[in-house]
Amino acid sequence: MKNILAALLLLAALPAMAATAPKPSIASLQQLPVVTLQPYDEAANADAQVAAAFARAQKSHKRVLIDLGGNWCVDCLVLTNFVRLPEMRRFMDAHYEMVLVDVGRFNRNLQIPARFGITKRLEGVPALLIATPEGKLVNGDNIFATADAHSMTPQSLAAYLAKYAD
């Protein structure tokens, strides 16, 4: 009885199961079609965009994915074009309210990561902040996982995105 109770307590403490990662239609990122070269709007009001994403998330009950990056960044372009693949777009639309925030050369819109306690210089981009609709960061220990996106496999990128989906 004691072992069963311990097992039940352990199961209750585990985080909810992540979503199943979609199978990307490409085998390597060299096959990735380049749809956009300027995904980050340098003139956008990042605070308003993030607030709108959280407002949508409150209604849709999806997580908010804030993609911090810059148009100069190869890894940012890889990730942006990757999530535009049809199967990834369907997955992202089902699980996330996504917003792209231009951080320039690590000198713009830094108030966005600061909201989540990230006040030191960003270690790289794209940096993904994934939060609940209430604003709780769920990937705080792993926000720079895609900063080397060009060297990842399509399936590992999909798995990372699925890991934090609700």
N, C-alpha and C positions, 0 to 999 in steps of 0.2 A: 504494500500500500504506500509506503514511504517513497519507493522508487517511482511509482506512478504519479504521485503528487509532485515530486521533483521534476519529472518529465513534462507534466502539464504546465508547471510554473516556467520552465525553460522555454516551452513553445509560446507561451503568452508573452514572454519578454522579447522574442525575435521580431524583427521588423516585418511588415507585410511583404508578401511575395512581390517581386518586381514583375513588370509586364514581360510577356514573351517578345524577344527581339525579332523584328521582321528579317527575312532573308533578302539582303540587297541583290539587285539584278546584275550587279557587276562583281567580278572576281577580284579585281584590284583597282586601286584608285587611279591608275593610269588610264583606265577605261571611262573615268568620270567625265560626262559631258559638262562643259563649262557654259553655264546659262547666264551667269552674271559675274561681272568683274568689279562692280561698285555696290556691294550689298549694304554698306553702312552709310546712312544719311548723316553727313557731317554737320548739316544745318538743323537737324531735328532737335526738338525739345525732349531730351532723354527723360527728364522727370515726368513729363506728361505722358510719354509713351509707356513708361514703366507703370505709372498709376493706372493707365487704361488697361494694361495687361492684367494687373491685379483685379481690377473691376470685372473684367471678362471672366477671370478665374473664379471669382466669388459666385458668379452665375452658373458657370459650366462645371465647377468642381474639379477642374484640371489643375495641374501644377503650372507654375510660371517658370519659363526658361529664359533667362536673360543672357544673351550672347554678347560678351564684351569683346570687341575687336576693332580692326582697322582695315581699310581698303588696301593698304600696302602689304598686308600679311598673307603669305601664301597659305598657311594653315587655316586662316579664317576663310579664305576663298574655297579651299577644299571642303571644309565643314559646311559652309553655306550652300555650295552646289550639291553636296551629298544629301542634305536634308530636302533638297528639291527633287530628288529621284521620286517617281510616282509612289512606290511602295513606302518610302520614308516619309513623304508628304502625308500620306494617309495615316501613318503611325503618329507622326508629330501632331497632326490635327486632332487625333483621337485622345491624346494624352497631355498636350501642352498648350498653353497660351505663350507664344514665343515673341520675343522682342529683341531686335538687334540694336546695340548701343555702341556708337563710335567712341573709342577712348583715345583717338588720335595716336600720338606716339607716347602713350602712357601719361598724357597731360590734359585730358579732357574727360568730363563726365565722371570723375573719380568719386563723386558723391554717391553714385549708385552702388559700387561695392562697399563704400563706407557705411551704408545703411545696414549692411550685414556684418559689420565689424572688421571688414578688410580695409585697413588704412595704410598698410605698407605698400610699396611699389609692387605692381602686378608682376608676377614671375614670368608671364608670357600670355599670349593670346592665340587662339580664342580661349577666354576664360568663361566657363559656364556657371552661372548662378542658378540653381534649381531650388525653387521654394514652393511651399504650400500656398494655397490661396490666402491664408492668414499671414503670410510673410515669414514663415520659419524656414531657414535655409536647410535643405536636406542633404546636400553634397559638400558641405563645408570643408571636409578634409580632402576633397578630390576635385576642386574647381579647375585645376590646370591640366587635367587628364588629356584634353584634346589640343593642347598647345603644340603638340607635335603630330597633328592629324595626318599630315601627308605620309608619315611612316607607319600609320596604323592600317589594318585591313578593314575593308568595308564592314565585315561582320563584327569586328571589335568596336568600331564606332557605333554600330547599331546596338550592340550589347551594352555599351556605356549608357546610351540614351534610354534603353529599356530598364536599366538597373534602377533608375530614379523615377520612372513613370509610376503613376499610381494605378 
